[in-house]
Amino acid sequence: MSENAGRAVVVMVDDEKDFLDVIRRWVEPAYEFVGLNGGDELLEELEAWRPSLVILDVSMPGEGGFDLCRKIRADARYAALPVLFLTGSRDDDDFLRNIQTGGTGYVTKPVGRRRLLATIKELVGAMEYEVDTAATD
């Protein structure tokens, strides 16, 4: 596990390494970033990093983002973990599947840096609010 100095951790799963590298450059000034080229080790990485947000691509070889989201939601430890789908799919059915599988947000590619960072900030902030509220209950 990384010593992230109190920074929120964002874990992203995408099969396009170059795209992961671009997103890493955008995200790392504000957040700890963990990029995975596939979802095989996602649950282990969630345990190790305890992220504030997971970003998933919908279409990947092997398990796609919807399958990975179902796995995340099946584990009670991650019931409140925000899951953002960042995908090239503009299909209405995929948007609905995002909701049905427990996705928290859905952003289509191409995406600009400002829009993505604003979405991440909103979702991470919501997660931090939920954690703070739970601590005071």
C-alpha positions as CSV (number, residue, x, y, z in Angstrom):
1,M,0.0,0.0,0.0
2,S,1.2,3.5,-0.8
3,E,1.7,6.2,1.8
4,N,-0.6,8.6,0.1
5,A,-0.2,11.4,2.6
6,G,-3.9,11.8,3.2
7,R,-4.7,12.2,-0.5
8,A,-7.8,10.5,-1.9
9,V,-7.0,7.5,-4.0
10,V,-8.6,7.0,-7.5
11,V,-8.3,3.5,-9.1
12,M,-9.0,3.3,-12.8
13,V,-9.4,0.2,-15.0
14,D,-9.0,0.7,-18.7
15,D,-7.5,-1.5,-21.4
16,E,-5.9,1.4,-23.2
17,K,-2.5,2.1,-21.6
18,D,-2.0,5.4,-23.3
19,F,-5.4,6.6,-22.1
20,L,-4.5,5.5,-18.5
21,D,-1.3,7.5,-18.8
22,V,-3.2,10.7,-19.9
23,I,-5.7,10.4,-17.1
24,R,-2.8,9.7,-14.6
25,R,-1.2,13.0,-15.7
26,W,-4.5,14.9,-15.2
27,V,-5.4,13.2,-11.8
28,E,-2.1,12.9,-10.0
29,P,-1.6,16.5,-9.0
30,A,-4.7,16.3,-6.7
31,Y,-5.1,12.5,-6.1
32,E,-3.2,9.3,-5.7
33,F,-3.8,7.4,-8.9
34,V,-3.7,3.6,-9.5
35,G,-4.1,2.5,-13.2
36,L,-5.0,-1.1,-14.0
37,N,-5.0,-2.5,-17.6
38,G,-7.6,-5.0,-16.7
39,G,-9.9,-6.0,-13.8
40,D,-8.3,-9.3,-12.8
41,E,-6.8,-7.8,-9.7
42,L,-9.3,-5.1,-9.0
43,L,-10.7,-6.5,-5.7
44,E,-7.2,-7.0,-4.3
45,E,-6.2,-3.5,-5.3
46,L,-9.4,-2.1,-3.6
47,E,-8.3,-3.9,-0.5
48,A,-4.8,-2.6,-0.7
49,W,-5.5,1.0,-1.7
50,R,-9.0,1.7,-0.1
51,P,-9.8,4.2,-2.8
52,S,-12.3,7.0,-2.7
53,L,-13.4,6.4,-6.3
54,V,-13.2,3.7,-9.0
55,I,-13.3,4.6,-12.7
56,L,-14.2,1.8,-15.1
57,D,-14.3,1.5,-18.9
58,V,-17.4,-0.3,-20.2
59,S,-15.8,-2.3,-23.0
60,M,-12.6,-4.3,-22.2
61,P,-11.3,-7.7,-23.2
62,G,-12.4,-10.2,-20.5
63,E,-14.5,-8.7,-17.8
64,G,-16.0,-5.4,-18.8
65,G,-16.9,-2.5,-16.6
66,F,-20.4,-3.7,-15.8
67,D,-19.2,-7.1,-14.6
68,L,-16.5,-5.4,-12.5
69,C,-19.1,-3.0,-11.0
70,R,-21.3,-6.0,-10.0
71,K,-18.3,-7.5,-8.2
72,I,-17.6,-4.3,-6.4
73,R,-21.2,-4.0,-5.3
74,A,-21.4,-7.7,-4.3
75,D,-18.8,-6.9,-1.6
76,A,-20.4,-5.1,1.3
77,R,-17.1,-3.3,2.1
78,Y,-17.6,-1.2,-1.1
79,A,-21.3,-0.6,-1.0
80,A,-20.8,3.2,-0.8
81,L,-17.7,3.4,-3.0
82,P,-18.4,5.7,-6.0
83,V,-18.0,4.0,-9.4
84,L,-17.6,6.2,-12.4
85,F,-18.0,4.8,-15.9
86,L,-15.6,6.6,-18.3
87,T,-16.4,5.1,-21.7
88,G,-16.6,5.6,-25.4
89,S,-20.1,4.1,-25.4
90,R,-22.9,6.6,-26.0
91,D,-25.5,3.8,-26.1
92,D,-28.6,4.5,-24.1
93,D,-28.7,0.8,-23.0
94,D,-25.2,1.1,-21.6
95,F,-26.2,4.2,-19.6
96,L,-29.1,2.3,-18.2
97,R,-26.8,-0.7,-17.4
98,N,-24.6,1.8,-15.5
99,I,-27.5,2.5,-13.2
100,Q,-28.7,-1.1,-12.9
101,T,-25.2,-2.3,-11.9
102,G,-24.7,0.4,-9.3
103,G,-22.7,3.0,-11.1
104,T,-22.5,6.4,-9.6
105,G,-21.6,8.4,-12.7
106,Y,-21.3,8.0,-16.5
107,V,-19.0,10.2,-18.6
108,T,-18.4,9.6,-22.3
109,K,-15.1,9.8,-24.2
110,P,-13.6,12.0,-25.4
111,V,-13.6,13.8,-22.2
112,G,-11.8,17.1,-21.3
113,R,-9.5,17.4,-18.3
114,R,-11.7,20.0,-16.6
115,R,-14.9,18.0,-16.9
116,L,-13.3,14.8,-15.7
117,L,-11.6,16.5,-12.7
118,A,-14.8,18.2,-11.7
119,T,-16.7,14.9,-11.8
120,I,-13.9,13.2,-9.8
121,K,-14.0,16.0,-7.2
122,E,-17.8,15.8,-6.9
123,L,-17.8,12.0,-6.4
124,V,-14.8,12.0,-4.1
125,G,-16.3,14.8,-2.1
126,A,-19.6,12.8,-1.8
127,M,-17.6,9.8,-0.5
128,E,-15.7,11.9,2.1
129,Y,-19.0,13.5,3.2
130,E,-20.5,10.0,3.7
131,V,-17.5,8.8,5.7
132,D,-17.6,12.0,7.9
133,T,-21.3,11.6,8.5
134,A,-20.9,7.9,9.4
135,A,-18.2,8.9,11.9
136,T,-20.6,11.3,13.7
137,D,-23.6,9.0,13.8
